[in-house]
């Protein structure tokens, strides 16, 4: 019977091989000719079984040319977008979403 950790079967240590810790293809550009103009290539325990229980994953994201709408493409500061938006998001909504006191939300909004 297989032992499951995080919902993934652990491989018998006697059966582990180098390929359990290897992923090929991350260096290859993804196909961005789709409706969203991007391609995400995930690398996690599904692709590299040896990552199970290590809490490690990564992703390669390819964007089609002209798919970004910022002067600083690839960078969106979440705190600025949420707490510094204009018009501002009502503090009671943010307090509920982030499970924090409205006073804390109001304080954060003054920082942005």
Secondary structure as the mmCIF struct_conf table of DSSP 4:
data_model
#
loop_
_struct_conf.conf_type_id
_struct_conf.id
_struct_conf.beg_label_comp_id
_struct_conf.beg_label_asym_id
_struct_conf.beg_label_seq_id
_struct_conf.end_label_comp_id
_struct_conf.end_label_asym_id
_struct_conf.end_label_seq_id
HELX_LH_PP_P HELX_LH_PP_P1 UNK A 2 UNK A 3
STRN STRN1 UNK A 4 UNK A 5
TURN_TY1_P TURN_TY1_P1 UNK A 6 UNK A 7
STRN STRN2 UNK A 8 UNK A 9
HELX_LH_PP_P HELX_LH_PP_P2 UNK A 10 UNK A 12
HELX_RH_3T_P HELX_RH_3T_P1 UNK A 13 UNK A 15
HELX_RH_3T_P HELX_RH_3T_P2 UNK A 18 UNK A 21
TURN_TY1_P TURN_TY1_P2 UNK A 26 UNK A 27
BEND BEND1 UNK A 28 UNK A 28
HELX_LH_PP_P HELX_LH_PP_P3 UNK A 29 UNK A 30
BEND BEND2 UNK A 34 UNK A 34
TURN_TY1_P TURN_TY1_P3 UNK A 35 UNK A 36
BEND BEND3 UNK A 37 UNK A 37
STRN STRN3 UNK A 38 UNK A 43
BEND BEND4 UNK A 44 UNK A 44
TURN_TY1_P TURN_TY1_P4 UNK A 45 UNK A 47
HELX_RH_3T_P HELX_RH_3T_P3 UNK A 49 UNK A 51
TURN_TY1_P TURN_TY1_P5 UNK A 52 UNK A 55
STRN STRN4 UNK A 58 UNK A 63
TURN_TY1_P TURN_TY1_P6 UNK A 65 UNK A 66
BEND BEND5 UNK A 70 UNK A 72
TURN_TY1_P TURN_TY1_P7 UNK A 73 UNK A 74
HELX_RH_AL_P HELX_RH_AL_P1 UNK A 78 UNK A 83
BEND BEND6 UNK A 84 UNK A 84
BEND BEND7 UNK A 86 UNK A 87
HELX_LH_PP_P HELX_LH_PP_P4 UNK A 88 UNK A 90
HELX_RH_AL_P HELX_RH_AL_P2 UNK A 91 UNK A 98
TURN_TY1_P TURN_TY1_P8 UNK A 99 UNK A 99
HELX_RH_AL_P HELX_RH_AL_P3 UNK A 102 UNK A 111
#
